[in-house]
Amino acid sequence: MTFFLALLLVAAMLAVLFVLIKGLVNMAQTTSQDLEGEGPSDRSLRSQKLMQQRILLQGVAIVIIALLLLILSAKG
């Protein structure tokens, strides 16, 4: 069980890293037209969605860490 949770944690951490890099690339491609247009641009909406995904994945990783700590502390 511990090994499975450790693998799951690594997968969650890699997913966080992947979404973070996608968000940075998206932000780097922002143009002045995106910043000066009326209302939110497609790029800013995508940036918000990527940030929400990253926060969700970080929460999943924290829950997995908590489960691992709980299991390991119960073992003694």
mmJSON file of the N, C-alpha and C atoms, coordinates in Angstrom:
{"data_MODEL":{"atom_site":{
"group_PDB":["ATOM","ATOM","ATOM","ATOM","ATOM","ATOM","ATOM","ATOM","ATOM","ATOM","ATOM","ATOM","ATOM","ATOM","ATOM","ATOM","ATOM","ATOM","ATOM","ATOM","ATOM","ATOM","ATOM","ATOM","ATOM","ATOM","ATOM","ATOM","ATOM","ATOM","ATOM","ATOM","ATOM","ATOM","ATOM","ATOM","ATOM","ATOM","ATOM","ATOM","ATOM","ATOM","ATOM","ATOM","ATOM","ATOM","ATOM","ATOM","ATOM","ATOM","ATOM","ATOM","ATOM","ATOM","ATOM","ATOM","ATOM","ATOM","ATOM","ATOM","ATOM","ATOM","ATOM","ATOM","ATOM","ATOM","ATOM","ATOM","ATOM","ATOM","ATOM","ATOM","ATOM","ATOM","ATOM","ATOM","ATOM","ATOM","ATOM","ATOM","ATOM","ATOM","ATOM","ATOM","ATOM","ATOM","ATOM","ATOM","ATOM","ATOM","ATOM","ATOM","ATOM","ATOM","ATOM","ATOM","ATOM","ATOM","ATOM","ATOM","ATOM","ATOM","ATOM","ATOM","ATOM","ATOM","ATOM","ATOM","ATOM","ATOM","ATOM","ATOM","ATOM","ATOM","ATOM","ATOM","ATOM","ATOM","ATOM","ATOM","ATOM","ATOM","ATOM","ATOM","ATOM","ATOM","ATOM","ATOM","ATOM","ATOM","ATOM","ATOM","ATOM","ATOM","ATOM","ATOM","ATOM","ATOM","ATOM","ATOM","ATOM","ATOM","ATOM","ATOM","ATOM","ATOM","ATOM","ATOM","ATOM","ATOM","ATOM","ATOM","ATOM","ATOM","ATOM","ATOM","ATOM","ATOM","ATOM","ATOM","ATOM","ATOM","ATOM","ATOM","ATOM","ATOM","ATOM","ATOM","ATOM","ATOM","ATOM","ATOM","ATOM","ATOM","ATOM","ATOM","ATOM","ATOM","ATOM","ATOM","ATOM","ATOM","ATOM","ATOM","ATOM","ATOM","ATOM","ATOM","ATOM","ATOM","ATOM","ATOM","ATOM","ATOM","ATOM","ATOM","ATOM","ATOM","ATOM","ATOM","ATOM","ATOM","ATOM","ATOM","ATOM","ATOM","ATOM","ATOM","ATOM","ATOM","ATOM","ATOM","ATOM","ATOM","ATOM","ATOM","ATOM","ATOM","ATOM","ATOM","ATOM","ATOM","ATOM","ATOM","ATOM","ATOM","ATOM","ATOM"],
"id":[1,2,3,4,5,6,7,8,9,10,11,12,13,14,15,16,17,18,19,20,21,22,23,24,25,26,27,28,29,30,31,32,33,34,35,36,37,38,39,40,41,42,43,44,45,46,47,48,49,50,51,52,53,54,55,56,57,58,59,60,61,62,63,64,65,66,67,68,69,70,71,72,73,74,75,76,77,78,79,80,81,82,83,84,85,86,87,88,89,90,91,92,93,94,95,96,97,98,99,100,101,102,103,104,105,106,107,108,109,110,111,112,113,114,115,116,117,118,119,120,121,122,123,124,125,126,127,128,129,130,131,132,133,134,135,136,137,138,139,140,141,142,143,144,145,146,147,148,149,150,151,152,153,154,155,156,157,158,159,160,161,162,163,164,165,166,167,168,169,170,171,172,173,174,175,176,177,178,179,180,181,182,183,184,185,186,187,188,189,190,191,192,193,194,195,196,197,198,199,200,201,202,203,204,205,206,207,208,209,210,211,212,213,214,215,216,217,218,219,220,221,222,223,224,225,226,227,228],
"type_symbol":["N","C","C","N","C","C","N","C","C","N","C","C","N","C","C","N","C","C","N","C","C","N","C","C","N","C","C","N","C","C","N","C","C","N","C","C","N","C","C","N","C","C","N","C","C","N","C","C","N","C","C","N","C","C","N","C","C","N","C","C","N","C","C","N","C","C","N","C","C","N","C","C","N","C","C","N","C","C","N","C","C","N","C","C","N","C","C","N","C","C","N","C","C","N","C","C","N","C","C","N","C","C","N","C","C","N","C","C","N","C","C","N","C","C","N","C","C","N","C","C","N","C","C","N","C","C","N","C","C","N","C","C","N","C","C","N","C","C","N","C","C","N","C","C","N","C","C","N","C","C","N","C","C","N","C","C","N","C","C","N","C","C","N","C","C","N","C","C","N","C","C","N","C","C","N","C","C","N","C","C","N","C","C","N","C","C","N","C","C","N","C","C","N","C","C","N","C","C","N","C","C","N","C","C","N","C","C","N","C","C","N","C","C","N","C","C","N","C","C","N","C","C","N","C","C","N","C","C"],
"label_atom_id":["N","CA","C","N","CA","C","N","CA","C","N","CA","C","N","CA","C","N","CA","C","N","CA","C","N","CA","C","N","CA","C","N","CA","C","N","CA","C","N","CA","C","N","CA","C","N","CA","C","N","CA","C","N","CA","C","N","CA","C","N","CA","C","N","CA","C","N","CA","C","N","CA","C","N","CA","C","N","CA","C","N","CA","C","N","CA","C","N","CA","C","N","CA","C","N","CA","C","N","CA","C","N","CA","C","N","CA","C","N","CA","C","N","CA","C","N","CA","C","N","CA","C","N","CA","C","N","CA","C","N","CA","C","N","CA","C","N","CA","C","N","CA","C","N","CA","C","N","CA","C","N","CA","C","N","CA","C","N","CA","C","N","CA","C","N","CA","C","N","CA","C","N","CA","C","N","CA","C","N","CA","C","N","CA","C","N","CA","C","N","CA","C","N","CA","C","N","CA","C","N","CA","C","N","CA","C","N","CA","C","N","CA","C","N","CA","C","N","CA","C","N","CA","C","N","CA","C","N","CA","C","N","CA","C","N","CA","C","N","CA","C","N","CA","C","N","CA","C","N","CA","C","N","CA","C","N","CA","C","N","CA","C","N","CA","C"],
"label_alt_id":[null,null,null,null,null,null,null,null,null,null,null,null,null,null,null,null,null,null,null,null,null,null,null,null,null,null,null,null,null,null,null,null,null,null,null,null,null,null,null,null,null,null,null,null,null,null,null,null,null,null,null,null,null,null,null,null,null,null,null,null,null,null,null,null,null,null,null,null,null,null,null,null,null,null,null,null,null,null,null,null,null,null,null,null,null,null,null,null,null,null,null,null,null,null,null,null,null,null,null,null,null,null,null,null,null,null,null,null,null,null,null,null,null,null,null,null,null,null,null,null,null,null,null,null,null,null,null,null,null,null,null,null,null,null,null,null,null,null,null,null,null,null,null,null,null,null,null,null,null,null,null,null,null,null,null,null,null,null,null,null,null,null,null,null,null,null,null,null,null,null,null,null,null,null,null,null,null,null,null,null,null,null,null,null,null,null,null,null,null,null,null,null,null,null,null,null,null,null,null,null,null,null,null,null,null,null,null,null,null,null,null,null,null,null,null,null,null,null,null,null,null,null,null,null,null,null,null,null],
"label_comp_id":["MET","MET","MET","THR","THR","THR","PHE","PHE","PHE","PHE","PHE","PHE","LEU","LEU","LEU","ALA","ALA","ALA","LEU","LEU","LEU","LEU","LEU","LEU","LEU","LEU","LEU","VAL","VAL","VAL","ALA","ALA","ALA","ALA","ALA","ALA","MET","MET","MET","LEU","LEU","LEU","ALA","ALA","ALA","VAL","VAL","VAL","LEU","LEU","LEU","PHE","PHE","PHE","VAL","VAL","VAL","LEU","LEU","LEU","ILE","ILE","ILE","LYS","LYS","LYS","GLY","GLY","GLY","LEU","LEU","LEU","VAL","VAL","VAL","ASN","ASN","ASN","MET","MET","MET","ALA","ALA","ALA","GLN","GLN","GLN","THR","THR","THR","THR","THR","THR","SER","SER","SER","GLN","GLN","GLN","ASP","ASP","ASP","LEU","LEU","LEU","GLU","GLU","GLU","GLY","GLY","GLY","GLU","GLU","GLU","GLY","GLY","GLY","PRO","PRO","PRO","SER","SER","SER","ASP","ASP","ASP","ARG","ARG","ARG","SER","SER","SER","LEU","LEU","LEU","ARG","ARG","ARG","SER","SER","SER","GLN","GLN","GLN","LYS","LYS","LYS","LEU","LEU","LEU","MET","MET","MET","GLN","GLN","GLN","GLN","GLN","GLN","ARG","ARG","ARG","ILE","ILE","ILE","LEU","LEU","LEU","LEU","LEU","LEU","GLN","GLN","GLN","GLY","GLY","GLY","VAL","VAL","VAL","ALA","ALA","ALA","ILE","ILE","ILE","VAL","VAL","VAL","ILE","ILE","ILE","ILE","ILE","ILE","ALA","ALA","ALA","LEU","LEU","LEU","LEU","LEU","LEU","LEU","LEU","LEU","LEU","LEU","LEU","ILE","ILE","ILE","LEU","LEU","LEU","SER","SER","SER","ALA","ALA","ALA","LYS","LYS","LYS","GLY","GLY","GLY"],
"label_asym_id":["A","A","A","A","A","A","A","A","A","A","A","A","A","A","A","A","A","A","A","A","A","A","A","A","A","A","A","A","A","A","A","A","A","A","A","A","A","A","A","A","A","A","A","A","A","A","A","A","A","A","A","A","A","A","A","A","A","A","A","A","A","A","A","A","A","A","A","A","A","A","A","A","A","A","A","A","A","A","A","A","A","A","A","A","A","A","A","A","A","A","A","A","A","A","A","A","A","A","A","A","A","A","A","A","A","A","A","A","A","A","A","A","A","A","A","A","A","A","A","A","A","A","A","A","A","A","A","A","A","A","A","A","A","A","A","A","A","A","A","A","A","A","A","A","A","A","A","A","A","A","A","A","A","A","A","A","A","A","A","A","A","A","A","A","A","A","A","A","A","A","A","A","A","A","A","A","A","A","A","A","A","A","A","A","A","A","A","A","A","A","A","A","A","A","A","A","A","A","A","A","A","A","A","A","A","A","A","A","A","A","A","A","A","A","A","A","A","A","A","A","A","A","A","A","A","A","A","A"],
"label_entity_id":["1","1","1","1","1","1","1","1","1","1","1","1","1","1","1","1","1","1","1","1","1","1","1","1","1","1","1","1","1","1","1","1","1","1","1","1","1","1","1","1","1","1","1","1","1","1","1","1","1","1","1","1","1","1","1","1","1","1","1","1","1","1","1","1","1","1","1","1","1","1","1","1","1","1","1","1","1","1","1","1","1","1","1","1","1","1","1","1","1","1","1","1","1","1","1","1","1","1","1","1","1","1","1","1","1","1","1","1","1","1","1","1","1","1","1","1","1","1","1","1","1","1","1","1","1","1","1","1","1","1","1","1","1","1","1","1","1","1","1","1","1","1","1","1","1","1","1","1","1","1","1","1","1","1","1","1","1","1","1","1","1","1","1","1","1","1","1","1","1","1","1","1","1","1","1","1","1","1","1","1","1","1","1","1","1","1","1","1","1","1","1","1","1","1","1","1","1","1","1","1","1","1","1","1","1","1","1","1","1","1","1","1","1","1","1","1","1","1","1","1","1","1","1","1","1","1","1","1"],
"label_seq_id":[1,1,1,2,2,2,3,3,3,4,4,4,5,5,5,6,6,6,7,7,7,8,8,8,9,9,9,10,10,10,11,11,11,12,12,12,13,13,13,14,14,14,15,15,15,16,16,16,17,17,17,18,18,18,19,19,19,20,20,20,21,21,21,22,22,22,23,23,23,24,24,24,25,25,25,26,26,26,27,27,27,28,28,28,29,29,29,30,30,30,31,31,31,32,32,32,33,33,33,34,34,34,35,35,35,36,36,36,37,37,37,38,38,38,39,39,39,40,40,40,41,41,41,42,42,42,43,43,43,44,44,44,45,45,45,46,46,46,47,47,47,48,48,48,49,49,49,50,50,50,51,51,51,52,52,52,53,53,53,54,54,54,55,55,55,56,56,56,57,57,57,58,58,58,59,59,59,60,60,60,61,61,61,62,62,62,63,63,63,64,64,64,65,65,65,66,66,66,67,67,67,68,68,68,69,69,69,70,70,70,71,71,71,72,72,72,73,73,73,74,74,74,75,75,75,76,76,76],
"pdbx_PDB_ins_code":[null,null,null,null,null,null,null,null,null,null,null,null,null,null,null,null,null,null,null,null,null,null,null,null,null,null,null,null,null,null,null,null,null,null,null,null,null,null,null,null,null,null,null,null,null,null,null,null,null,null,null,null,null,null,null,null,null,null,null,null,null,null,null,null,null,null,null,null,null,null,null,null,null,null,null,null,null,null,null,null,null,null,null,null,null,null,null,null,null,null,null,null,null,null,null,null,null,null,null,null,null,null,null,null,null,null,null,null,null,null,null,null,null,null,null,null,null,null,null,null,null,null,null,null,null,null,null,null,null,null,null,null,null,null,null,null,null,null,null,null,null,null,null,null,null,null,null,null,null,null,null,null,null,null,null,null,null,null,null,null,null,null,null,null,null,null,null,null,null,null,null,null,null,null,null,null,null,null,null,null,null,null,null,null,null,null,null,null,null,null,null,null,null,null,null,null,null,null,null,null,null,null,null,null,null,null,null,null,null,null,null,null,null,null,null,null,null,null,null,null,null,null,null,null,null,null,null,null],
"Cartn_x":[0.819,0.0,0.867,1.934,2.822,3.501,3.919,4.577,3.627,2.366,1.368,1.137,1.041,0.842,2.066,3.261,4.474,4.488,4.094,4.01,2.945,1.84,0.772,1.237,2.024,2.566,3.51,4.37,5.289,4.499,3.452,2.618,1.935,1.451,0.794,1.79,2.998,4.021,4.429,4.539,4.865,3.727,2.493,1.348,1.35,1.687,1.787,2.864,4.008,5.103,4.695,3.999,3.563,2.604,1.625,0.65,1.332,2.29,3.025,3.8,4.455,5.213,4.275,3.129,2.151,1.687,1.476,1.052,2.12,3.376,4.467,4.62,4.494,4.571,3.41,2.226,1.061,1.273,1.828,2.064,3.148,4.153,5.236,4.756,3.692,3.169,2.14,1.946,0.987,1.456,0.544,0.86,0.23,0.624,0.037,-1.444,-1.842,-3.257,-4.073,-3.485,-4.162,-4.362,-3.393,-3.445,-4.341,-4.46,-5.181,-6.592,-6.979,-8.305,-9.403,-10.638,-11.784,-12.114,-12.381,-12.757,-11.594,-11.843,-10.765,-10.466,-9.193,-8.801,-8.83,-8.754,-8.72,-7.493,-6.387,-5.149,-5.28,-5.924,-6.076,-7.055,-8.082,-9.006,-8.297,-7.437,-6.662,-5.694,-5.107,-4.182,-4.895,-6.111,-6.899,-7.229,-7.588,-7.928,-6.709,-5.547,-4.325,-3.969,-4.188,-3.898,-4.831,-6.098,-7.039,-6.66,-6.226,-5.791,-4.573,-3.635,-2.424,-2.753,-3.651,-4.034,-4.731,-5.585,-6.259,-5.249,-4.292,-3.286,-2.39,-2.086,-1.303,-2.078,-3.377,-4.215,-4.223,-4.298,-4.25,-2.921,-1.833,-0.511,-0.424,-0.985,-0.949,-1.758,-2.895,-3.704,-2.932,-2.247,-1.456,-0.328,0.329,1.385,0.812,-0.351,-0.976,-1.3,-1.814,-2.109,-0.837,0.213,1.486,2.002,1.959,2.419,1.556,0.266,-0.628,-0.327,-0.125,0.173,1.534,2.516,3.861,3.925,3.162,3.163,2.417,1.434,0.701,1.553,2.499,3.366,4.37,4.638,5.489,6.738],
"Cartn_y":[-1.194,0.0,1.264,1.225,2.376,2.624,1.533,1.664,2.261,1.821,2.348,3.839,4.249,5.663,6.491,5.905,6.615,6.828,5.814,5.964,6.989,6.963,7.922,9.343,9.499,10.806,11.321,10.451,10.861,11.279,10.522,10.871,12.217,12.473,13.759,14.903,14.685,15.733,16.025,14.992,15.199,15.925,15.61,16.297,17.778,18.087,19.489,20.197,19.555,20.148,20.388,19.426,19.555,20.733,20.846,21.941,23.279,23.302,24.523,24.993,24.079,24.436,24.912,24.235,24.694,26.114,26.416,27.755,28.796,28.446,29.38,29.647,28.605,28.783,29.642,29.395,30.196,31.666,31.918,33.285,33.959,33.189,33.755,34.147,33.537,33.832,34.958,35.602,36.704,37.883,38.429,39.576,40.835,41.964,43.224,43.286,42.638,42.614,41.859,40.791,40.07,40.965,41.829,42.674,43.895,44.403,45.647,45.459,44.239,44.013,44.183,44.184,44.3,42.946,42.925,41.687,40.715,39.57,38.589,37.936,37.806,37.171,35.655,34.953,33.493,33.016,33.729,33.34,33.5,34.572,34.763,33.744,33.387,32.356,31.009,30.725,29.481,29.501,30.649,30.783,30.514,31.035,30.791,29.308,28.668,27.245,26.412,26.751,26.026,26.228,27.436,27.691,26.871,26.789,25.992,24.513,24.015,22.625,22.376,23.327,23.176,23.133,24.004,24.018,22.718,22.211,20.94,19.805,19.75,18.687,18.812,20.027,20.209,19.71,19.951,19.44,17.923,17.302,15.84,15.333,15.985,15.576,15.717,16.772,16.962,15.88,15.507,14.433,13.117,12.839,11.608,11.618,12.756,12.868,12.617,13.182,12.982,11.504,10.83,9.397,8.592,8.931,8.239,8.419,9.64,9.901,9.157,9.098,8.405,6.917,6.33,4.894,4.59,5.422,5.165,5.37,6.311,6.512,5.376,4.777,3.672,2.404,2.285,1.106,1.12,2.28,2.345,3.061],
"Cartn_z":[0.0,0.0,0.0,0.795,0.879,-0.465,-1.122,-2.423,-3.45,-3.437,-4.365,-4.134,-2.863,-2.557,-2.952,-2.794,-3.198,-4.714,-5.466,-6.926,-7.309,-6.606,-6.858,-6.553,-5.497,-5.141,-6.218,-6.731,-7.795,-9.035,-9.361,-10.514,-10.302,-9.104,-8.812,-8.901,-8.405,-8.464,-9.91,-10.729,-12.138,-12.861,-12.485,-13.087,-12.712,-11.468,-11.035,-11.839,-11.997,-12.765,-14.217,-14.815,-16.202,-16.374,-15.48,-15.581,-15.311,-14.383,-14.101,-15.33,-16.005,-17.212,-18.315,-18.473,-19.462,-19.158,-17.884,-17.489,-17.759,-17.503,-17.768,-19.261,-20.068,-21.524,-22.007,-21.475,-21.841,-21.474,-20.294,-19.855,-20.704,-21.103,-21.909,-23.306,-23.773,-25.11,-25.11,-23.987,-23.886,-24.728,-25.503,-26.353,-25.766,-26.314,-25.842,-26.195,-27.272,-27.644,-26.584,-26.001,-24.931,-23.716,-23.451,-22.258,-22.432,-23.653,-23.89,-24.422,-24.759,-25.325,-24.297,-24.779,-23.886,-23.296,-22.015,-21.349,-21.266,-20.681,-20.561,-21.913,-22.225,-23.484,-23.313,-24.42,-24.367,-23.601,-23.771,-23.094,-21.578,-21.129,-19.687,-19.102,-19.852,-19.383,-19.271,-20.251,-20.207,-19.025,-18.765,-17.646,-16.325,-16.18,-14.976,-14.811,-15.917,-15.875,-15.483,-16.035,-15.686,-14.213,-13.696,-12.29,-11.396,-11.771,-10.992,-11.01,-12.177,-12.272,-11.399,-11.394,-10.596,-9.111,-8.667,-7.26,-6.873,-7.746,-7.483,-7.371,-8.289,-8.252,-7.024,-6.614,-5.393,-4.177,-4.159,-3.072,-3.031,-4.201,-4.282,-3.736,-4.116,-3.627,-2.11,-1.544,-0.091,0.618,0.049,0.643,0.61,-0.482,-0.573,0.453,0.622,1.63,3.021,3.305,4.615,4.835,3.806,3.928,4.166,3.441,3.637,5.062,5.555,6.917,7.945,7.711,8.611,8.642,7.481,7.391,8.013,7.716,8.249,9.767,10.294,11.745,12.462,11.81,12.402,12.469,11.538,11.523,12.66,13.164,14.34,14.121],
"occupancy":[1.0,1.0,1.0,1.0,1.0,1.0,1.0,1.0,1.0,1.0,1.0,1.0,1.0,1.0,1.0,1.0,1.0,1.0,1.0,1.0,1.0,1.0,1.0,1.0,1.0,1.0,1.0,1.0,1.0,1.0,1.0,1.0,1.0,1.0,1.0,1.0,1.0,1.0,1.0,1.0,1.0,1.0,1.0,1.0,1.0,1.0,1.0,1.0,1.0,1.0,1.0,1.0,1.0,1.0,1.0,1.0,1.0,1.0,1.0,1.0,1.0,1.0,1.0,1.0,1.0,1.0,1.0,1.0,1.0,1.0,1.0,1.0,1.0,1.0,1.0,1.0,1.0,1.0,1.0,1.0,1.0,1.0,1.0,1.0,1.0,1.0,1.0,1.0,1.0,1.0,1.0,1.0,1.0,1.0,1.0,1.0,1.0,1.0,1.0,1.0,1.0,1.0,1.0,1.0,1.0,1.0,1.0,1.0,1.0,1.0,1.0,1.0,1.0,1.0,1.0,1.0,1.0,1.0,1.0,1.0,1.0,1.0,1.0,1.0,1.0,1.0,1.0,1.0,1.0,1.0,1.0,1.0,1.0,1.0,1.0,1.0,1.0,1.0,1.0,1.0,1.0,1.0,1.0,1.0,1.0,1.0,1.0,1.0,1.0,1.0,1.0,1.0,1.0,1.0,1.0,1.0,1.0,1.0,1.0,1.0,1.0,1.0,1.0,1.0,1.0,1.0,1.0,1.0,1.0,1.0,1.0,1.0,1.0,1.0,1.0,1.0,1.0,1.0,1.0,1.0,1.0,1.0,1.0,1.0,1.0,1.0,1.0,1.0,1.0,1.0,1.0,1.0,1.0,1.0,1.0,1.0,1.0,1.0,1.0,1.0,1.0,1.0,1.0,1.0,1.0,1.0,1.0,1.0,1.0,1.0,1.0,1.0,1.0,1.0,1.0,1.0,1.0,1.0,1.0,1.0,1.0,1.0,1.0,1.0,1.0,1.0,1.0,1.0],
"B_iso_or_equiv":[0.0,0.0,0.0,0.0,0.0,0.0,0.0,0.0,0.0,0.0,0.0,0.0,0.0,0.0,0.0,0.0,0.0,0.0,0.0,0.0,0.0,0.0,0.0,0.0,0.0,0.0,0.0,0.0,0.0,0.0,0.0,0.0,0.0,0.0,0.0,0.0,0.0,0.0,0.0,0.0,0.0,0.0,0.0,0.0,0.0,0.0,0.0,0.0,0.0,0.0,0.0,0.0,0.0,0.0,0.0,0.0,0.0,0.0,0.0,0.0,0.0,0.0,0.0,0.0,0.0,0.0,0.0,0.0,0.0,0.0,0.0,0.0,0.0,0.0,0.0,0.0,0.0,0.0,0.0,0.0,0.0,0.0,0.0,0.0,0.0,0.0,0.0,0.0,0.0,0.0,0.0,0.0,0.0,0.0,0.0,0.0,0.0,0.0,0.0,0.0,0.0,0.0,0.0,0.0,0.0,0.0,0.0,0.0,0.0,0.0,0.0,0.0,0.0,0.0,0.0,0.0,0.0,0.0,0.0,0.0,0.0,0.0,0.0,0.0,0.0,0.0,0.0,0.0,0.0,0.0,0.0,0.0,0.0,0.0,0.0,0.0,0.0,0.0,0.0,0.0,0.0,0.0,0.0,0.0,0.0,0.0,0.0,0.0,0.0,0.0,0.0,0.0,0.0,0.0,0.0,0.0,0.0,0.0,0.0,0.0,0.0,0.0,0.0,0.0,0.0,0.0,0.0,0.0,0.0,0.0,0.0,0.0,0.0,0.0,0.0,0.0,0.0,0.0,0.0,0.0,0.0,0.0,0.0,0.0,0.0,0.0,0.0,0.0,0.0,0.0,0.0,0.0,0.0,0.0,0.0,0.0,0.0,0.0,0.0,0.0,0.0,0.0,0.0,0.0,0.0,0.0,0.0,0.0,0.0,0.0,0.0,0.0,0.0,0.0,0.0,0.0,0.0,0.0,0.0,0.0,0.0,0.0,0.0,0.0,0.0,0.0,0.0,0.0],
"pdbx_formal_charge":[null,null,null,null,null,null,null,null,null,null,null,null,null,null,null,null,null,null,null,null,null,null,null,null,null,null,null,null,null,null,null,null,null,null,null,null,null,null,null,null,null,null,null,null,null,null,null,null,null,null,null,null,null,null,null,null,null,null,null,null,null,null,null,null,null,null,null,null,null,null,null,null,null,null,null,null,null,null,null,null,null,null,null,null,null,null,null,null,null,null,null,null,null,null,null,null,null,null,null,null,null,null,null,null,null,null,null,null,null,null,null,null,null,null,null,null,null,null,null,null,null,null,null,null,null,null,null,null,null,null,null,null,null,null,null,null,null,null,null,null,null,null,null,null,null,null,null,null,null,null,null,null,null,null,null,null,null,null,null,null,null,null,null,null,null,null,null,null,null,null,null,null,null,null,null,null,null,null,null,null,null,null,null,null,null,null,null,null,null,null,null,null,null,null,null,null,null,null,null,null,null,null,null,null,null,null,null,null,null,null,null,null,null,null,null,null,null,null,null,null,null,null,null,null,null,null,null,null],
"auth_seq_id":[1,1,1,2,2,2,3,3,3,4,4,4,5,5,5,6,6,6,7,7,7,8,8,8,9,9,9,10,10,10,11,11,11,12,12,12,13,13,13,14,14,14,15,15,15,16,16,16,17,17,17,18,18,18,19,19,19,20,20,20,21,21,21,22,22,22,23,23,23,24,24,24,25,25,25,26,26,26,27,27,27,28,28,28,29,29,29,30,30,30,31,31,31,32,32,32,33,33,33,34,34,34,35,35,35,36,36,36,37,37,37,38,38,38,39,39,39,40,40,40,41,41,41,42,42,42,43,43,43,44,44,44,45,45,45,46,46,46,47,47,47,48,48,48,49,49,49,50,50,50,51,51,51,52,52,52,53,53,53,54,54,54,55,55,55,56,56,56,57,57,57,58,58,58,59,59,59,60,60,60,61,61,61,62,62,62,63,63,63,64,64,64,65,65,65,66,66,66,67,67,67,68,68,68,69,69,69,70,70,70,71,71,71,72,72,72,73,73,73,74,74,74,75,75,75,76,76,76],
"auth_comp_id":["MET","MET","MET","THR","THR","THR","PHE","PHE","PHE","PHE","PHE","PHE","LEU","LEU","LEU","ALA","ALA","ALA","LEU","LEU","LEU","LEU","LEU","LEU","LEU","LEU","LEU","VAL","VAL","VAL","ALA","ALA","ALA","ALA","ALA","ALA","MET","MET","MET","LEU","LEU","LEU","ALA","ALA","ALA","VAL","VAL","VAL","LEU","LEU","LEU","PHE","PHE","PHE","VAL","VAL","VAL","LEU","LEU","LEU","ILE","ILE","ILE","LYS","LYS","LYS","GLY","GLY","GLY","LEU","LEU","LEU","VAL","VAL","VAL","ASN","ASN","ASN","MET","MET","MET","ALA","ALA","ALA","GLN","GLN","GLN","THR","THR","THR","THR","THR","THR","SER","SER","SER","GLN","GLN","GLN","ASP","ASP","ASP","LEU","LEU","LEU","GLU","GLU","GLU","GLY","GLY","GLY","GLU","GLU","GLU","GLY","GLY","GLY","PRO","PRO","PRO","SER","SER","SER","ASP","ASP","ASP","ARG","ARG","ARG","SER","SER","SER","LEU","LEU","LEU","ARG","ARG","ARG","SER","SER","SER","GLN","GLN","GLN","LYS","LYS","LYS","LEU","LEU","LEU","MET","MET","MET","GLN","GLN","GLN","GLN","GLN","GLN","ARG","ARG","ARG","ILE","ILE","ILE","LEU","LEU","LEU","LEU","LEU","LEU","GLN","GLN","GLN","GLY","GLY","GLY","VAL","VAL","VAL","ALA","ALA","ALA","ILE","ILE","ILE","VAL","VAL","VAL","ILE","ILE","ILE","ILE","ILE","ILE","ALA","ALA","ALA","LEU","LEU","LEU","LEU","LEU","LEU","LEU","LEU","LEU","LEU","LEU","LEU","ILE","ILE","ILE","LEU","LEU","LEU","SER","SER","SER","ALA","ALA","ALA","LYS","LYS","LYS","GLY","GLY","GLY"],
"auth_asym_id":["A","A","A","A","A","A","A","A","A","A","A","A","A","A","A","A","A","A","A","A","A","A","A","A","A","A","A","A","A","A","A","A","A","A","A","A","A","A","A","A","A","A","A","A","A","A","A","A","A","A","A","A","A","A","A","A","A","A","A","A","A","A","A","A","A","A","A","A","A","A","A","A","A","A","A","A","A","A","A","A","A","A","A","A","A","A","A","A","A","A","A","A","A","A","A","A","A","A","A","A","A","A","A","A","A","A","A","A","A","A","A","A","A","A","A","A","A","A","A","A","A","A","A","A","A","A","A","A","A","A","A","A","A","A","A","A","A","A","A","A","A","A","A","A","A","A","A","A","A","A","A","A","A","A","A","A","A","A","A","A","A","A","A","A","A","A","A","A","A","A","A","A","A","A","A","A","A","A","A","A","A","A","A","A","A","A","A","A","A","A","A","A","A","A","A","A","A","A","A","A","A","A","A","A","A","A","A","A","A","A","A","A","A","A","A","A","A","A","A","A","A","A","A","A","A","A","A","A"],
"auth_atom_id":["N","CA","C","N","CA","C","N","CA","C","N","CA","C","N","CA","C","N","CA","C","N","CA","C","N","CA","C","N","CA","C","N","CA","C","N","CA","C","N","CA","C","N","CA","C","N","CA","C","N","CA","C","N","CA","C","N","CA","C","N","CA","C","N","CA","C","N","CA","C","N","CA","C","N","CA","C","N","CA","C","N","CA","C","N","CA","C","N","CA","C","N","CA","C","N","CA","C","N","CA","C","N","CA","C","N","CA","C","N","CA","C","N","CA","C","N","CA","C","N","CA","C","N","CA","C","N","CA","C","N","CA","C","N","CA","C","N","CA","C","N","CA","C","N","CA","C","N","CA","C","N","CA","C","N","CA","C","N","CA","C","N","CA","C","N","CA","C","N","CA","C","N","CA","C","N","CA","C","N","CA","C","N","CA","C","N","CA","C","N","CA","C","N","CA","C","N","CA","C","N","CA","C","N","CA","C","N","CA","C","N","CA","C","N","CA","C","N","CA","C","N","CA","C","N","CA","C","N","CA","C","N","CA","C","N","CA","C","N","CA","C","N","CA","C","N","CA","C","N","CA","C","N","CA","C","N","CA","C","N","CA","C","N","CA","C"],
"pdbx_PDB_model_num":[1,1,1,1,1,1,1,1,1,1,1,1,1,1,1,1,1,1,1,1,1,1,1,1,1,1,1,1,1,1,1,1,1,1,1,1,1,1,1,1,1,1,1,1,1,1,1,1,1,1,1,1,1,1,1,1,1,1,1,1,1,1,1,1,1,1,1,1,1,1,1,1,1,1,1,1,1,1,1,1,1,1,1,1,1,1,1,1,1,1,1,1,1,1,1,1,1,1,1,1,1,1,1,1,1,1,1,1,1,1,1,1,1,1,1,1,1,1,1,1,1,1,1,1,1,1,1,1,1,1,1,1,1,1,1,1,1,1,1,1,1,1,1,1,1,1,1,1,1,1,1,1,1,1,1,1,1,1,1,1,1,1,1,1,1,1,1,1,1,1,1,1,1,1,1,1,1,1,1,1,1,1,1,1,1,1,1,1,1,1,1,1,1,1,1,1,1,1,1,1,1,1,1,1,1,1,1,1,1,1,1,1,1,1,1,1,1,1,1,1,1,1,1,1,1,1,1,1]
}}}
